[in-house]
Amino acid sequence: MARFLSLRGKEDASGLADLFAARGHEVVVLPLQEVVTLPAALPQGPFAAVLATSAHAAPWLGCHPELCDLPALAVGERTASALRGAGWRDVRVGAGEAGALVDPAREIVNSRALPVLYAAGRVRRPETEAAFAAAGLVLRTVEVYDAPLRAPRDREVEALLREGSIDGVLLLSLAQACCFAAFSGLLRPARLLCLSARIRDALPLMLRAAAEVANAPTLAALAELAASGQEARRMP
């Protein structure tokens, strides 16, 4: 059994741990991000739909049940599941990135001629807003959560290593890639597994060269990459 390190919080890493456990591996957690909901006011509507690029937007959206009858646009199945749990019935899912939601959004907006409410993180990639703007779609963006990063304490890393070696580190965001680079020398993992090529490219060159990228930007694909790589390492 190999041990893989997640930099997510324990709650966020639970689904990841289940996927890895099903393949005979363990996920241990060193949480470097704490997600906090921001006290954001609901902008004046009406809206054609709501948009979320992270499951962390769901708690804020769920506090506004008057929005639940609108179609929801979600990046990834995890975000879609969180929106369904918050009360949405009509959820349209885009795989991997918000650009995949431009066409579904255009269909909705064309029928209603209203802006889309984007429940965003304080720190986010600009591509979402750029893609919608390029398509002539109006977003009303409100920052509803933040996920500040912190550097790990040496004693946290030492405690982790006392329990066993780390076979690989899972990097699921650009922020995690940048943060990990600052303390990678303390861990020296055998493998670096990235959810996307974009995340890999955020690593310093000496780490980037050996980093592996999942064949799809999903947690299941990352778990499959981890399992297949460990099998290959066991082969003579």
RAVEN-V700128 format. One record per run of one state. SS is the DSSP state (helix for helix, strand for strand, loop for the rest). FROM is the first residue (numbers start at 1). TO is the last residue. Records with the same first field share a line. If there is no record, write none. Layout:
# RAVEN-V700128
SS = FROM-TO ; FROM-TO
This chain:
# RAVEN-V700128
loop = 1-2 ; 7-9 ; 22-25 ; 30-32 ; 38-48 ; 53-54 ; 63-64 ; 68-70 ; 76-76 ; 86-90 ; 95-97 ; 113-115 ; 122-126 ; 135-138 ; 150-153 ; 163-167 ; 172-173 ; 182-183 ; 188-190 ; 195-196 ; 201-204 ; 209-211 ; 214-218 ; 235-236
strand = 3-6 ; 26-29 ; 33-37 ; 49-52 ; 71-75 ; 91-94 ; 116-121 ; 139-149 ; 168-171 ; 191-194 ; 212-213
helix = 10-21 ; 55-62 ; 65-67 ; 77-85 ; 98-112 ; 127-134 ; 154-162 ; 174-181 ; 184-187 ; 197-200 ; 205-208 ; 219-234
